């Protein structure tokens, strides 16, 4: 033998049953690998969908929290009588302009502004001040006085007597047979149509 030539593999024939068994095992393993790859792909798709759904849930939770905060602010404003939408927006704007470091909650700020309108932002002062009572001028000494409104009107049924002319209802169950026949004959002769 020379160095140039590779040695030939030994001639060991594999028994047929062993060959079939190994091939069946390889085929079964290939089928199982394909099945697991399909299942893994399905799970990856479901995981991607779950991630998308988790993001959507987070967005909806954020939206719900913002809506709840807005409702709480509106309820706080409504308790103090601020129900006009434009005035509510103006109050929110004025609250947002307060320094963030020592900014009170919206309801607390609105309550303090309502209690002391002079400390409120200028845009809100006219709306938070209590309405001024119109001045009551005393009539001059020689002027005639306005007539007084009459006292309550007398009850309309004063002296009314109960109506006695209403027909009495007939109760057939309390009648004897003769009275019943008498009334029946009386009403048979008159047409109710």
WOFEN-V512749 format. One record per residue. N is the residue number from 1. RES is the residue in one letter. SS is DSSP state (helix for helix, strand for strand, loop for the rest). PSI is psi in degrees with one decimal (none if undefined). D_CENTER is the distance of its C-alpha to the mean C-alpha in Angstrom with 2 decimals. Layout:
n,res,ss,psi,d_center
N,RES,SS,PSI,D_CENTER
N,RES,SS,PSI,D_CENTER
This chain:
n,res,ss,psi,d_center
1,X,loop,144.6,94.44
2,X,loop,167.9,93.61
3,X,loop,-18.8,90.75
4,X,loop,-27.7,89.51
5,X,loop,138.6,88.50
6,X,loop,147.2,85.49
7,X,loop,145.9,86.23
8,X,loop,144.6,85.31
9,X,loop,149.5,82.77
10,X,loop,149.0,84.38
11,X,loop,81.6,84.62
12,X,loop,100.0,82.52
13,X,loop,139.8,81.15
14,X,loop,134.1,77.84
15,X,loop,144.8,78.01
16,X,helix,-42.6,76.15
17,X,helix,-40.1,73.98
18,X,helix,-41.9,72.81
19,X,helix,-45.4,72.06
20,X,helix,-42.8,69.96
21,X,helix,-45.1,68.14
22,X,helix,-42.1,67.22
23,X,helix,-41.7,66.13
24,X,helix,-41.3,63.91
25,X,helix,-43.0,62.36
26,X,helix,-42.1,61.73
27,X,helix,-42.3,60.20
28,X,helix,-41.8,57.90
29,X,helix,-39.3,56.84
30,X,helix,-41.8,56.18
31,X,helix,-41.7,54.03
32,X,helix,-40.7,52.08
33,X,helix,-43.3,51.61
34,X,helix,-41.1,50.31
35,X,helix,-44.4,47.92
36,X,helix,-34.7,46.64
37,X,helix,-42.0,46.28
38,X,helix,-42.0,44.14
39,X,helix,-40.3,42.02
40,X,helix,-39.3,41.72
41,X,helix,-40.9,40.64
42,X,helix,-44.4,37.95
43,X,helix,-34.9,36.69
44,X,helix,-40.5,36.77
45,X,helix,-42.5,34.61
46,X,helix,-37.3,32.12
47,X,helix,-39.4,32.22
48,X,helix,-40.9,31.55
49,X,helix,-40.6,28.54
50,X,helix,-39.0,27.31
51,X,helix,-42.5,27.80
52,X,helix,-44.3,25.82
53,X,helix,-38.4,22.93
54,X,helix,-39.7,23.15
55,X,helix,-41.7,22.99
56,X,helix,-41.7,19.93
57,X,helix,-41.8,18.17
58,X,helix,-41.1,19.36
59,X,helix,-43.3,18.08
60,X,helix,-36.9,14.51
61,X,helix,-41.3,14.77
62,X,helix,-43.8,16.17
63,X,helix,-42.6,13.51
64,X,helix,-40.0,10.76
65,X,helix,-40.8,13.24
66,X,helix,-42.1,13.85
67,X,helix,-40.3,10.31
68,X,helix,-41.1,10.30
69,X,helix,-41.5,13.78
70,X,helix,-41.0,13.03
71,X,helix,-42.3,10.55
72,X,helix,-42.4,13.32
73,X,helix,-44.2,15.89
74,X,helix,-38.9,14.46
75,X,helix,-40.8,14.18
76,X,helix,-41.1,17.72
77,X,helix,-40.3,18.93
78,X,helix,-35.1,17.60
79,X,helix,-28.1,19.39
80,X,loop,2.3,22.50
81,X,loop,6.4,22.19
82,X,loop,94.6,21.33
83,X,loop,-13.8,18.83
84,X,loop,128.0,20.67
85,X,helix,-39.3,19.06
86,X,helix,-40.0,22.57
87,X,helix,-37.6,23.51
88,X,helix,-45.1,20.41
89,X,helix,-38.2,21.38
90,X,helix,-39.4,24.96
91,X,helix,-40.6,24.15
92,X,helix,-40.4,22.36
93,X,helix,-45.0,25.42
94,X,helix,-37.5,27.81
95,X,helix,-38.4,26.15
96,X,helix,-21.2,26.44
97,X,loop,-8.4,30.13
98,X,loop,151.0,30.95
99,X,loop,133.9,33.05
100,X,loop,-26.6,30.95
101,X,loop,-45.1,33.35
102,X,loop,38.3,32.74
103,X,loop,124.3,29.44
104,X,loop,169.8,27.51
105,X,loop,156.1,23.76
106,X,helix,-46.7,22.14
107,X,helix,-40.6,21.53
108,X,helix,-42.7,25.07
109,X,helix,-44.4,26.63
110,X,helix,-38.6,25.06
111,X,helix,-42.1,26.21
112,X,helix,-36.1,29.69
113,X,helix,-36.7,29.91
114,X,helix,-38.0,28.98
115,X,helix,-35.5,31.62
116,X,loop,84.9,34.25
117,X,helix,-22.9,33.69
118,X,helix,-26.0,36.95
119,X,helix,-6.9,35.45
120,X,loop,156.9,32.43
121,X,loop,151.3,32.66
122,X,helix,-35.7,34.68
123,X,helix,-24.8,31.94
124,X,helix,-17.5,29.91
125,X,helix,-47.8,32.88
126,X,helix,-25.5,33.23
127,X,helix,-21.1,29.61
128,X,helix,-18.0,29.64
129,X,loop,141.9,33.07
130,X,loop,145.9,33.26
131,X,loop,137.8,34.53
132,X,loop,136.9,38.29
133,X,loop,137.9,39.80
134,X,loop,141.0,42.26
135,X,loop,138.0,45.82
136,X,loop,108.3,47.61
137,X,loop,135.1,51.10
138,X,loop,138.7,53.79
139,X,loop,150.9,55.85
140,X,loop,156.8,59.45
141,X,loop,-38.4,62.03
142,X,loop,-1.4,63.83
143,X,loop,144.2,60.88
144,X,loop,146.5,60.17
145,X,loop,149.4,57.09
146,X,loop,146.0,54.40
147,X,loop,145.2,54.62
148,X,loop,149.0,52.42
149,X,loop,141.3,49.83
150,X,loop,155.5,51.11
151,X,loop,179.2,49.87
152,X,loop,141.6,47.63
153,X,loop,148.9,49.03
154,X,loop,154.2,50.90
155,X,loop,137.3,49.23
156,X,loop,-19.1,49.87
157,X,loop,18.5,51.14
158,X,loop,125.7,53.86
159,X,loop,4.6,56.97
160,X,loop,140.6,55.46
161,X,loop,148.1,56.98
162,X,loop,147.9,55.17
163,X,loop,125.7,55.88
164,X,loop,-5.1,58.45
165,X,loop,6.0,59.03
166,X,loop,138.8,56.13
167,X,loop,148.0,57.33
168,X,loop,141.6,56.94
169,X,loop,141.4,55.09
170,X,loop,131.8,57.36
171,X,loop,106.8,56.54
172,X,helix,-29.3,58.38
173,X,helix,-24.0,58.03
174,X,helix,-5.8,60.21
175,X,loop,151.0,62.97
176,X,loop,173.9,66.14
177,X,helix,-34.9,67.33
178,X,helix,-44.3,69.78
179,X,helix,-38.5,67.26
180,X,helix,-46.6,64.79
181,X,helix,-37.4,67.47
182,X,helix,-47.1,68.44
183,X,helix,-36.3,64.88
184,X,helix,-44.2,64.41
185,X,helix,-36.2,67.62
186,X,helix,-42.6,66.64
187,X,helix,-19.6,63.31
188,X,helix,-34.0,64.76
189,X,loop,-20.0,67.02
190,X,loop,140.9,64.19
191,X,loop,136.0,61.77
192,X,loop,-0.1,58.10
193,X,loop,none,57.41
